Amino acid sequence: MQLLDLFTDNAAYVGFMLTWAVSFLCAYSYGKVGRIISGQKTGGDIKGATAEEPVSVILTVRNQAVQLRHNLPFILEQDYENFEVIVVNDASDDDTEEVLQELEMRYPHLHHSFIPPGSRHISHKRLCLTVGFKAARNEWILLTEPDCRPQSVYWLRSMSRHFRPSAQIVLGYANYIPGKSYLKRKTFFFNLYHQLQYLPWATRHKAYRCNPANLAYRRSFFMSHKGFADDVNLLGGAAELLVNRHSTSENTEVCFMPESKVLCGNISSARQWKFMRNTYMETRRHFKHAVGYRLLFNLKQLIVPLFYCCATLAICWSVWLQQWAATTAISLLTLLLFCWKTIQFNRSVRALNERPCYLSFWWFELRLLWWHCCSWLSYRTTPRGQFYRKAF
């Protein structure tokens, strides 16, 4: 009975210390990308690296003439010795064809193909990527999107440093262009946070997912696994499912170098962001060998509001009992955790050449669990037919 009474009297303090310890350990993982980048920088100057592997860059485009005209020159003018750019036009009815023909006159290493509007039972994205892979002349393929552009002219050089003989897949970092609006800030943080989780995970385990705007893949590896044969009618998640199903801890490399960063066009509306999250929720259903990653990721999401609740309860309990020493200790430990989290998170953010997050980090981190719950509820109420291309 005495032991039970002792635990009951101190349950608030025990809960606080347990959640504080778990939060402290989780915060350490926020700085892993920064530590990895520090190690990668010891490999020499990227500007002086010798380009060896020929590369084919593939983009699929549909009615995005404006984005192509703005972003494609950043890819075509890369400082690289031997590369080609293949654009697969998915039956666009705007000025895409004219833009491509105009750019081909200026850049002889640009080629494009055309997909007629006829297929009903197969994902056009997967069909376009398959055409691009078959048309590529080089073994290494780099995938990106027409609304994205490399931040540096050394994008291909930095990615190619990971084209080792044992590598079949190379993951890269990509994120939206930072903005001042609330939508731009939260989508930027959401994308950044997720990549700080699944990119370091791929350095030691089978890759969970990838960013389709910055992904390198061996052509022979794609062909040997029959491409997208397992999910030809699923509309979204082409690149992510490709990586999730075929990645191993031995054949996957991750490039964190700032020169390899890709800037993506911002999401235009909250509806578009909702649609993208719903599409990912459906894609996630088809992931394999994802239990370990999901357990760890969900723990990091759940521990944040749980710690706030335990900290608030412990402070209120200590004040109620007038245990001012406990109140001071809890407050100092909470402040220490806040500083530790901010330091570790911004270490990785700075290493990626992104703007550091301070007060906004705490607000957005606390809202992550809410966003994921909303995504799950929205997905559960969305008809499954919206995620598949039907035969008729």
Secondary structure, DSSP 8 states (H G I E B T S, - for coil): -HHHHHHHHTHHHHHHHHHHHHHHHHHHHHTHHHHHHHHHGGG--GGG----S-EEEEEEESS-HHHHHHHHHHHHT-S-SSEEEEEEEES--SSHHHHHHHHHHH-TTEEEEEE-TT-SSS-HHHHHHHHHHHH--SSEEEE--TTEEESSTTHHHHHHTT--TT-SEEEE-EEE---SSHHHHHHHHHHHHHHHHHHHHTTTS------TTSEEEEHHHHHHTTTTTT-TTB-S-HHHHHHHHH--TTTEEEE--GGG-EEE-----HHHHHHHHHHHHHHHTT--S-HHHHHHHHHHHHHHHHHHHHHHHHHHHHHHTT-HHHHHHHHHHHHHHHHHHHHHHHHHHHHTT----SHHHHHHHHHHHHHHHHHHHHHHTS-GGGGB----
